Amino acid sequence: MNLQAEKLQLIEWLVSLQDHHVVKRLLEVQRSSKANPEVAIPGLPVTTEETDTSIAEAEEQIARGEYYTIDQVKSQAAQWLNTK
């Protein structure tokens, strides 16, 4: 299916849509897409700025000691598995 046909299919679906929550969510996606074309849908590609911000936050958490070592994670996982 080509892009034009897919867009027409979406338009037909939108016209028949009755769920207000879905319409609101679609409008949020539209606004997000206009404000930041690199991030149209949550979970898909993010901007370099967002990636840099996330990395900086992670580095600050590490500097404050707010992290778990691999041994701590393995120990916790073993405890969870043994309680079942």
C-alpha positions in Angstrom: 0.0 0.0 0.0 1.4 3.4 -0.9 1.5 6.4 1.3 -1.5 8.1 -0.3 -3.7 5.0 0.2 -2.5 4.7 3.8 -3.4 8.3 4.5 -6.8 7.9 3.0 -7.4 4.8 5.1 -6.5 6.8 8.2 -8.8 9.6 7.2 -11.7 7.1 6.8 -10.9 5.7 10.2 -10.7 9.1 11.9 -14.1 10.1 10.4 -15.7 7.1 12.1 -13.8 7.3 15.3 -16.0 7.8 18.4 -13.5 7.4 21.3 -12.7 10.9 22.7 -9.6 9.5 24.5 -8.1 8.3 21.2 -8.8 11.6 19.5 -7.1 13.5 22.3 -4.1 11.2 22.1 -3.9 11.7 18.3 -4.0 15.4 18.8 -1.1 15.1 21.3 0.9 13.2 18.7 0.1 15.9 16.1 1.3 18.7 18.4 4.4 16.8 19.4 5.2 16.2 15.7 4.8 19.9 14.9 6.8 21.0 17.9 9.6 18.5 17.3 9.5 16.7 14.0 12.1 14.2 15.2 9.8 12.9 17.9 6.4 12.2 16.4 5.4 9.2 18.5 6.6 8.3 22.0 9.0 5.4 22.0 10.3 6.2 18.5 13.4 8.2 17.6 14.4 10.9 20.0 16.4 14.0 19.4 20.1 14.4 20.1 19.2 16.9 22.8 16.9 14.5 24.5 19.5 11.8 24.4 22.2 14.1 25.8 19.8 15.2 28.6 19.1 11.6 29.5 22.8 10.8 29.5 23.6 13.8 31.7 20.9 12.8 34.2 22.2 9.2 34.3 25.7 10.5 34.9 24.5 12.7 37.8 22.7 9.7 39.3 25.9 7.6 39.1 27.9 10.5 40.7 25.4 10.6 43.6 25.7 6.8 44.0 22.1 6.2 42.9 22.6 3.0 41.0 22.7 -0.8 41.5 25.7 -2.9 40.7 25.3 -6.0 38.6 25.8 -8.1 41.7 23.0 -6.3 43.6 20.7 -6.8 40.6 21.6 -10.5 40.4 21.0 -10.9 44.2 17.7 -9.2 44.1 16.6 -11.3 41.0 17.6 -14.5 42.8 15.5 -13.4 45.8 12.5 -12.8 43.6 12.8 -16.1 41.9 13.2 -18.0 45.2 10.0 -16.5 46.7 7.8 -17.9 44.1 
